[in-house]
Amino acid sequence: MKTITLLFVLFLSLNSLNAREWKRVKIPGAKCGDGIDYSVFVDQRDSTKLAVEFMGGGVCWDSYTCYGPNFRTWIHPIPNIPNFSSMTKEDGILSDHTMIYFPYCTGDIHGGSHVAKYQFGVKVHHTGYSNVEKTWKYLQKENIIHFKNIDDLVLYGSSAGAIGSFIHSQTIKPYLKNGIKKTILADSPGLHFGKKFWNKFTSRHHKDFKRSFKPIKLDYSMTTGFVAPTLPLVCDTLKDWEIGILQGTQDVIMSIVFGNISPKEHEKLIYRKDGLANVLNDSPNCSAWVAQTKMHTFLILPKSAEEIMSDGESALDFATRIYHQ
């Protein structure tokens, strides 16, 4: 509980190093988990370059984990953009890009399309997937983003946002012209969970997950939370994208807090032949950066982005290499 609380205090309160001029854009019909209207943030720069960041932050599956006392995510609008990300800062690798920032307030890894009714009549709008669909449509309709002008697209997310960056490579696809440079940077998506990981979710969650995962060929079984072996098929499906995945071997959030597994067991899965450390060795467009640490996410804070290493390469250097590759 203390770990989750600390994470969200961090997400909601820190400010630094960023001079972007964010404009809040309310998306008609889109809602946060608590039913309040949903908005994204946009900063206009080079119209031929677009970077999209999906905020991370847990998941929930009942009234206790959505509203408390055992909450596992944030389902309310955020007051300000947490603009301390190394991906959004002024002198970062995406400094020339026009940027869209998707706050995370639906508790569904940006993959839901339903309104749940939990204990005591509590309702939660798990509408992260449909919120993103509505956002692309609205930004194009209002000429806020000219998608057909884009030559360079980067989708980035941490934690739940890392999964969102994979999922929404497909929802944005109809708006783009062919043959552009496309990059996904997925920071700590997990994918190495315990056997009972999926049991906590409702049937409606599973329906949404299956629907949002299907276009990228990310499949899972109710009998195992070990999802990493499906990554080669995902990479082949997204073969026109350059993809970099970052993950800590003993990630305490993806193991203890959500994964129904210990950090040591998580590490064993990472280093299996079909775990993240090895499964992408033959992939032409996907690369993994695996650090021996208990830390969760690396590219949010400049300090961790520059100082956490894997084989002598920092997280930020890895992201930079994948982007320029």
Secondary structure, DSSP 8 states (H G I E B T S, - for coil): -HHHHHHHHHHHH---S-----EEEEEEEEE-TTS-EEEEEEE--EEEEEEEEE---B---SHHHHHSSS--B--S--SS--TT-TTTSTTSTTTTEEEEEE---SSSTT---EEEE-GGG-EEEE-HHHHHHHHHHHHHHTTSS-GGG-SEEEEEEETHHHHHHHHHHHHSGGGS-TT-EEEEEEE----B--TTGGGGS-HHHHHHHHHHHGGGT---BTTB-B-GGGHHHHHHHTTTSEEEEEEETT-HIIIIISSSS-HHHHHHHHTSTTSHHHHTTT-SSEEEEEESSS---SSSSHHHHHH-EETTEEHHHHHHHHHH-
